[in-house]
Amino acid sequence: MELKEQFIKTRKNTETICNTLQTEDYVVQPMVDVSPPKWHLAHTTWFFEQFVLVKYNPDYKVFHPDFAYLFNSYYNHMGERTLRQDRGFMTRPSVAKVYEYRNYVTAAITKVLENNPSDEVLELVDVGINHEQQHQELLAYDIKYILGTQPTFPSIGDCFMLQEEQQSQQWLSFSEGLYEIGHQGNGFCFDNELPVHKVYVQDFDISNSLVTNGEFLEFMEDGGYGNFDLWHDEGWHFIKDNAIEHPLYWHFNDGAWQQYHFNGLEKLNPDLPVSHISMYEAYAFANWKGMRLPTEFEWEVSAQKLPWGQLWEWTNSAYLPYPGFTRAEGALGEYNGKFMLNQMVLRGASVATPEGHERGTYRNFFHASSRWIFSGIRLVKQ
């Protein structure tokens, strides 16, 4: 697919995710980590406007002078911005005005792509497409949290649905040795997937399936959330301070467990992979099983033989730069490098990852306490 077609498809896909929302759903921000859908729609547009149109199209007129301030996320190079926790306070601009903004910028970028742009512009549009695809997944997380924390558990249909783990569990063995880690080839990757380097890995056995709801329920029924010996100290304090006794979106009603998804509240399916798990919970469960989480390097070594892609999988690896990592100059250098502290790596993809955006070298990263993301557990034998 040529870049213009990919750009147009990406822009449409973002809006499709929001098709079932009511106007009120676009604005709220129930916690700091969740951004309002309206903000996602505008921020992904801001990226193309500020990084491509303002810089490389001298004839371009910005849609609105306030939007550069309102919809910047964390790019200090791009000037002042609203605080993250204040995104849900913005009732203006309206949702309709944000869609008008999207159409305006989409048309301008399309015109640029039709007029023999430079390689630098093409590269920035490619980054913008991948940036918007990341936000499509964040939109799925955030919409689910916005709806799933409401007392009526509204349904918006069967979207981003998990499938049962049907394969019989097997342990795949890998021999110790030096392995090449990192993205290779000509396809797109983010800077944190580079450079390619060698890592020594010990022998390990990794599960071919994710941990299921039924397995995690056994952990709960055995007192897993009440046994401090299973937890990191930080994780223990996190669950106690926040009164956490089960995965996010689980509810015990009328003597049975239920789980919220986009189609509403329904009976817990024990054969679905357990989801919305913090790294703290993943670690405690693995400890309870007498096993552990894989490192991100073990995961990448085994990826070609694993069925992955339902949920992002917590690893036991801190998010750190690869040897020889260099940050790009300017604002794009802020994309990944400055977050390489107090974050843990997740590998794989999820049911909300846009088609073609997944790859075996992708390094997702979140704080160990994150639960609203589409995350799961894969085990390695000790």
C-alpha positions as CSV (number, residue, x, y, z in Angstrom):
1,M,0.0,0.0,0.0
2,E,1.4,3.4,-0.9
3,L,1.9,6.0,1.8
4,K,-1.1,8.2,0.8
5,E,-3.5,5.3,0.9
6,Q,-2.1,4.1,4.2
7,F,-2.4,7.7,5.6
8,I,-6.1,8.0,4.6
9,K,-6.9,4.5,5.9
10,T,-5.3,5.3,9.2
11,R,-7.2,8.5,9.6
12,K,-10.5,6.8,8.9
13,N,-9.7,3.9,11.2
14,T,-9.3,6.3,14.2
15,E,-12.7,7.8,13.6
16,T,-14.3,4.3,13.1
17,I,-13.2,3.4,16.6
18,C,-15.2,6.4,17.9
19,N,-18.3,5.7,15.8
20,T,-20.4,4.2,18.6
21,L,-19.6,6.9,21.2
22,Q,-22.1,9.5,22.4
23,T,-20.9,13.1,22.4
24,E,-20.5,13.0,26.2
25,D,-18.2,10.0,26.0
26,Y,-15.7,12.1,24.0
27,V,-14.9,14.5,26.8
28,V,-14.5,12.8,30.2
29,Q,-11.2,11.8,31.8
30,P,-11.9,9.4,34.8
31,M,-8.2,9.1,35.7
32,V,-4.9,10.7,34.7
33,D,-3.7,7.9,32.4
34,V,-6.9,8.0,30.4
35,S,-7.2,10.8,27.8
36,P,-10.6,11.8,26.4
37,P,-11.3,10.4,22.9
38,K,-11.7,14.0,21.7
39,W,-8.1,14.7,22.8
40,H,-6.8,11.6,20.9
41,L,-8.6,12.7,17.8
42,A,-7.1,16.2,18.0
43,H,-3.6,15.2,19.2
44,T,-3.0,12.8,16.3
45,T,-4.0,15.6,14.0
46,W,-1.8,18.1,15.8
47,F,1.2,15.8,15.1
48,F,0.7,16.0,11.3
49,E,0.0,19.7,11.5
50,Q,3.0,20.7,13.6
51,F,5.6,18.2,12.4
52,V,4.8,18.3,8.7
53,L,2.6,21.1,7.6
54,V,3.9,24.0,9.7
55,K,7.5,23.1,9.1
56,Y,7.5,22.0,5.5
57,N,4.5,23.8,3.8
58,P,5.1,27.6,3.7
59,D,1.6,28.2,2.3
60,Y,-0.2,26.3,5.1
61,K,-2.4,28.2,7.5
62,V,-2.9,26.6,10.9
63,F,-6.5,25.6,11.6
64,H,-6.6,27.4,15.0
65,P,-3.9,29.3,16.9
66,D,-4.8,27.7,20.2
67,F,-4.6,24.1,19.1
68,A,-0.8,23.9,19.2
69,Y,-1.1,24.5,22.9
70,L,-4.2,22.5,23.6
71,F,-3.1,19.3,21.9
72,N,0.6,19.0,22.4
73,S,1.2,15.9,24.7
74,Y,4.8,15.9,26.1
75,Y,7.0,17.5,23.5
76,N,8.9,20.2,25.2
77,H,10.6,21.1,21.9
78,M,7.1,22.0,20.5
79,G,6.3,24.6,23.2
80,E,3.9,25.0,26.1
81,R,0.9,22.6,26.6
82,T,-2.0,21.8,28.8
83,L,-1.3,19.5,31.7
84,R,-2.1,15.8,31.1
85,Q,-4.5,15.7,34.1
86,D,-6.4,18.7,32.7
87,R,-7.4,17.2,29.3
88,G,-10.8,16.2,30.6
89,F,-11.7,19.8,31.6
90,M,-11.7,21.1,28.0
91,T,-15.3,21.3,26.9
92,R,-14.1,23.6,24.1
93,P,-13.3,23.1,21.3
94,S,-16.4,21.0,20.6
95,V,-16.3,17.5,19.3
96,A,-17.6,18.8,16.0
97,K,-14.8,21.4,15.8
98,V,-12.2,18.6,16.4
99,Y,-13.6,16.6,13.5
100,E,-13.5,19.7,11.3
101,Y,-9.8,20.1,12.4
102,R,-9.2,16.5,11.4
103,N,-10.7,16.9,8.0
104,Y,-8.8,20.1,7.4
105,V,-5.4,18.6,8.2
106,T,-6.2,15.3,6.5
107,A,-6.9,17.2,3.2
108,A,-3.7,19.2,3.6
109,I,-1.5,16.2,4.2
110,T,-3.1,14.3,1.3
111,K,-2.3,17.3,-1.0
112,V,1.3,17.3,0.2
113,L,1.6,13.5,-0.6
114,E,0.2,14.2,-4.1
115,N,2.9,16.7,-4.9
116,N,6.2,14.8,-4.9
117,P,7.3,15.5,-1.3
118,S,10.8,15.1,0.0
119,D,12.1,12.0,1.6
120,E,12.2,13.8,4.9
121,V,8.5,14.7,4.7
122,L,7.6,11.1,3.7
123,E,9.5,9.8,6.7
124,L,7.7,12.2,9.0
125,V,4.3,11.1,7.6
126,D,5.3,7.5,8.1
127,V,6.1,8.3,11.8
128,G,2.8,10.1,12.1
129,I,0.9,7.1,10.7
130,N,2.5,4.8,13.3
131,H,2.0,7.4,16.0
132,E,-1.7,7.5,15.2
133,Q,-1.9,3.7,15.1
134,Q,-0.5,3.8,18.7
135,H,-3.2,6.2,19.7
136,Q,-5.9,3.9,18.1
137,E,-4.9,1.3,20.6
138,L,-4.9,3.8,23.4
139,L,-8.3,4.9,22.3
140,A,-9.5,1.3,22.8
141,Y,-8.0,1.2,26.3
142,D,-9.4,4.6,27.3
143,I,-12.9,4.1,25.8
144,K,-13.2,0.8,27.7
145,Y,-12.1,2.5,31.0
146,I,-14.5,5.5,30.4
147,L,-17.5,3.1,29.9
148,G,-16.3,0.2,32.1
149,T,-16.2,2.4,35.3
150,Q,-19.7,3.7,34.9
151,P,-22.5,2.2,37.1
152,T,-24.6,1.0,34.1
153,F,-21.8,-0.7,32.2
154,P,-22.9,0.5,28.8
155,S,-22.4,-1.7,25.7
156,I,-21.1,-0.5,22.4
157,G,-20.9,-3.9,20.6
158,D,-18.5,-6.8,20.1
159,C,-15.3,-5.0,19.3
160,F,-11.8,-5.9,20.3
161,M,-12.9,-9.3,21.6
162,L,-10.6,-11.9,23.0
163,Q,-10.6,-15.5,21.9
164,E,-10.4,-18.6,24.1
165,E,-7.0,-20.1,24.7
166,Q,-7.7,-23.4,22.9
167,Q,-4.3,-24.9,22.4
168,S,-3.2,-27.5,24.9
169,Q,-0.4,-26.1,27.0
170,Q,3.1,-27.0,25.9
171,W,6.5,-25.8,27.0
172,L,8.8,-24.7,24.2
173,S,12.5,-25.2,25.0
174,F,15.3,-22.8,23.8
175,S,19.0,-23.4,24.2
176,E,21.4,-21.0,25.8
177,G,23.5,-19.0,23.4
178,L,24.1,-15.6,21.8
179,Y,21.0,-14.2,20.0
180,E,20.6,-11.1,17.9
181,I,18.0,-8.7,19.3
182,G,16.4,-5.7,17.6
183,H,14.7,-4.8,14.4
184,Q,16.2,-5.9,11.1
185,G,15.1,-5.1,7.6
186,N,13.7,-2.1,5.7
187,G,10.2,-1.9,7.4
188,F,9.2,0.7,9.9
189,C,10.4,0.5,13.5
190,F,10.7,2.9,16.4
191,D,14.1,4.1,17.6
192,N,13.9,2.0,20.8
193,E,14.0,-1.2,18.7
194,L,17.5,-0.3,17.6
195,P,20.4,-0.9,17.2
196,V,20.6,-4.7,16.6
197,H,22.8,-6.2,19.2
198,K,23.7,-9.6,20.7
199,V,22.4,-10.9,24.0
200,Y,23.4,-14.0,25.8
201,V,20.4,-16.0,26.9
202,Q,20.4,-19.0,29.3
203,D,18.3,-22.2,28.6
204,F,14.6,-21.5,29.1
205,D,11.2,-23.1,28.6
206,I,8.3,-20.9,27.7
207,S,4.6,-21.6,27.6
208,N,2.8,-21.7,24.3
209,S,-0.4,-20.2,25.8
210,L,-1.4,-17.3,28.0
211,V,-2.7,-17.6,31.5
212,T,-6.5,-17.9,31.5
213,N,-9.2,-16.4,33.7
214,G,-9.8,-19.8,35.2
215,E,-6.1,-20.2,36.2
216,F,-6.0,-16.8,37.7
217,L,-9.2,-17.5,39.6
218,E,-7.4,-20.4,41.3
219,F,-4.7,-18.0,42.4
220,M,-7.4,-15.7,43.9
221,E,-9.2,-18.6,45.6
222,D,-5.9,-19.7,47.1
223,G,-5.5,-16.3,48.8
224,G,-3.0,-14.9,46.3
225,Y,-4.1,-11.3,46.9
226,G,-3.6,-11.8,50.6
227,N,-0.2,-13.5,50.6
228,F,2.5,-10.9,50.9
229,D,5.2,-13.5,50.2
230,L,4.2,-13.6,46.6
231,W,4.5,-9.9,45.8
232,H,7.1,-7.3,45.3
233,D,7.0,-4.9,48.2
234,E,6.0,-2.1,45.9
235,G,3.2,-4.3,44.4
236,W,2.0,-5.4,47.8
237,H,1.6,-1.7,48.9
238,F,-0.1,-0.9,45.6
239,I,-2.8,-3.5,46.0
240,K,-3.3,-2.7,49.6
241,D,-3.4,1.0,49.2
242,N,-5.9,0.7,46.3
243,A,-8.0,-2.2,47.8
244,I,-7.3,-4.4,44.7
245,E,-8.4,-8.0,45.1
246,H,-9.1,-9.1,41.5
247,P,-8.3,-8.0,37.9
248,L,-9.7,-4.8,36.6
249,Y,-13.3,-5.1,35.2
250,W,-14.1,-8.2,37.3
251,H,-17.2,-8.0,39.4
252,F,-18.7,-10.5,41.9
253,N,-22.5,-10.4,41.5
254,D,-25.1,-12.8,42.8
255,G,-22.5,-15.4,43.7
256,A,-20.7,-15.4,40.4
257,W,-17.9,-13.5,38.7
258,Q,-18.6,-11.3,35.8
259,Q,-16.4,-9.3,33.5
260,Y,-17.0,-6.1,31.6
261,H,-16.0,-5.8,28.0
262,F,-17.2,-3.5,25.2
263,N,-20.4,-5.6,24.9
264,G,-21.3,-5.0,28.5
265,L,-21.1,-7.1,31.7
266,E,-21.2,-10.8,31.2
267,K,-20.4,-14.1,32.9
268,L,-16.7,-14.6,33.3
269,N,-15.4,-17.0,30.7
270,P,-12.6,-19.2,32.4
271,D,-11.0,-20.0,29.0
272,L,-10.3,-16.5,27.9
273,P,-6.8,-15.2,28.7
274,V,-6.8,-13.1,31.8
275,S,-6.5,-9.4,30.9
276,H,-6.0,-6.0,32.5
277,I,-3.3,-7.3,34.8
278,S,-0.6,-5.1,36.3
279,M,3.0,-6.3,36.2
280,Y,2.7,-6.6,40.0
281,E,-0.2,-9.1,39.6
282,A,1.6,-10.9,36.8
283,Y,4.7,-11.3,39.0
284,A,2.7,-12.6,42.0
285,F,0.8,-15.1,39.9
286,A,4.0,-16.4,38.4
287,N,5.6,-16.7,41.8
288,W,2.5,-18.6,43.1
289,K,3.0,-21.1,40.2
290,G,6.6,-21.5,41.0
291,M,7.5,-19.9,37.7
292,R,8.5,-16.5,36.4
293,L,7.9,-14.0,33.7
294,P,10.1,-14.1,30.6
295,T,12.7,-11.4,29.9
296,E,12.0,-9.3,26.9
297,F,15.0,-11.0,25.2
298,E,13.6,-14.5,25.9
299,W,10.3,-13.4,24.5
300,E,11.9,-12.1,21.2
301,V,14.0,-15.2,20.8
302,S,10.9,-17.4,21.1
303,A,8.4,-15.1,19.3
304,Q,8.5,-17.0,15.9
305,K,7.3,-20.2,17.6
306,L,4.6,-18.6,19.8
307,P,1.0,-17.8,19.1
308,W,0.9,-14.1,20.2
309,G,-1.1,-11.0,19.6
310,Q,-4.2,-11.3,21.9
311,L,-2.7,-9.3,24.7
312,W,0.5,-7.4,25.4
313,E,2.6,-9.7,27.6
314,W,4.5,-8.4,30.7
315,T,8.1,-9.2,30.8
316,N,10.5,-9.0,33.7
317,S,12.7,-6.5,31.8
318,A,13.0,-2.8,32.7
319,Y,12.6,-0.4,29.8
320,L,16.2,0.6,29.0
321,P,18.1,1.7,25.9
322,Y,19.8,-0.9,23.8
323,P,23.6,-0.7,23.6
324,G,24.5,2.1,21.2
325,F,21.0,3.7,21.3
326,T,21.0,7.3,20.1
327,R,18.1,9.8,20.3
328,A,17.1,11.7,17.3
329,E,17.6,15.5,17.2
330,G,14.8,17.8,18.2
331,A,11.2,16.9,19.2
332,L,11.2,13.4,17.7
333,G,14.0,12.5,20.1
334,E,11.5,12.9,22.9
335,Y,9.3,10.1,21.5
336,N,10.8,7.2,23.4
337,G,14.2,7.9,24.9
338,K,13.1,10.1,27.8
339,F,10.8,7.5,29.2
340,M,13.5,4.9,29.8
341,L,13.1,5.0,33.6
342,N,10.7,3.2,36.0
343,Q,8.9,1.5,33.1
344,M,8.6,-2.2,32.3
345,V,8.6,-3.8,28.8
346,L,5.6,-5.6,27.3
347,R,6.0,-7.6,24.2
348,G,3.7,-8.9,21.5
349,A,0.5,-7.0,20.5
350,S,-3.2,-7.1,21.4
351,V,-6.6,-7.4,19.8
352,A,-6.6,-3.6,19.7
353,T,-3.3,-3.3,17.8
354,P,-4.0,-2.1,14.3
355,E,-3.3,-4.6,11.5
356,G,0.3,-4.3,10.3
357,H,1.5,-2.4,13.4
358,E,2.6,-5.5,15.2
359,R,6.1,-7.0,15.0
360,G,8.3,-9.3,17.1
361,T,10.7,-6.5,18.0
362,Y,8.1,-4.0,19.2
363,R,8.9,-2.7,22.7
364,N,5.8,-1.5,24.5
365,F,6.3,0.0,27.9
366,F,4.2,1.0,30.9
367,H,4.6,1.4,34.6
368,A,4.2,-1.8,36.6
369,S,1.0,-0.6,38.1
370,S,-0.8,-0.2,34.8
371,R,-4.1,-2.2,34.6
372,W,-6.3,-0.4,32.0
373,I,-4.0,-1.5,29.2
374,F,-4.7,-4.8,27.3
375,S,-2.2,-6.9,29.1
376,G,-1.8,-10.6,30.0
377,I,0.6,-13.2,31.3
378,R,2.9,-15.8,29.7
379,L,5.0,-18.0,32.0
380,V,8.5,-19.3,31.9
381,K,9.7,-22.2,34.0
382,Q,12.2,-21.3,36.7
